[in-house]
Amino acid sequence: MSSSVSPSPTSSPALPTHPVEYPWWPLGVLAAGFLLLYLPTYVTLAEVIWSTDEQGHGPMILGASAWLLWSLRERLFSGPARPAPGAGLFFLVVGVLLYIVGRSQQIIEIEGFSQIPVLMGCLLLVRGWSGVRIAWFPLFFLLFMVPLPGALVQAMTLPLKAIVSYVAENLLYWAGYPIGRTGVMLTIGQYQLLVADACSGLNSLFTLEALGLLYMNIMNYKSKARNVVLAVMIIPISFVSNVTRVITLVLITYYFGDEVGQGFAHNFAGMVLFSVALILTYGFDRLLAARFDKETRDVNA
């Protein structure tokens, strides 16, 4: 004899749950439109700006920003969307207008900068302000892809060259080398070396600051004080690294001749600059870790 139990009238059968699928086709349309708009910009940057020694970091910045945005995709599209159409359209229109002005007047700085408000507008239209808050660092990081304004470069380059030349001359003089200086011209032995614009350190400071901020973002430090101190210290670290680069070139020229100093050794000195900067940045970060990691352990204890 079998018996059956009828379901309670107050109970309901469990319904299968499925993850809510986000409609990816609007993102595809936005991505296609963005690429159509800015692919000519990237081509111009590659041909005119990124091919120079001073701005060779541009492709790295673009690639790092794209990678950071991709790594944030789950956070960006988790939870309900709260689009902000008014703010989104505002930033989108501002970005497109900047793009038109920069493209038509051949001002690559404005044209490159315009992608930031365009991306903000797209995020606001699709996800709202929460999406902008999550993706703020990749958007901010794109600033380092944009070339510095020419007027700013001209205003800062000469003072920086003078300071670098002065420090390099005095350090080598204290070390016993027969060196003299006239403005930004260094004379050692029978050789004269002009500290060029690329050796001023302005562009290397820009690049190293970008690398430092990327390093801090990847390390994901929670202490704002630690991040601020490390970001500020990149400025003197960049200066020390650039002085090391100039001294290296001067010594190579003094011992091996002008042809060697202006050949492969010139590029090698650039590698020395970034190697010294990375070592100093990591070493200073370890010094900060001795304090801030201890504070974190004390708080969690």
Buried (B, 14 or more C-beta within 10 A) or exposed (E): EEEEEEEEEEEEEEEEEEEEEBEEEEBEEBEEEBEEBBEEBBEBBEEEBBEEEBBBBBBBBBEBBEEBBEEBEEEBBEEEEEBBEEBBEBBBEBBBEBBEEBBEEEBBBBBBBBBBBBBBBBBBBBBBBBBBEBBEBBBEBBBBBBBBEEEEBEEBBEEBBBBBBEBBBEBBBEEEBEBEBEEBEBBBEEBEBEBEBBBBBBBBBBBBBBBBBBBBBEEEBEBEEBBEBBBEBBEEBBBBBBBBBBBBBBBBBBEEEBEBBEEEBBEBBBEBBBEBBBEBBEEBBEEBBEEBBEEBEEEEE
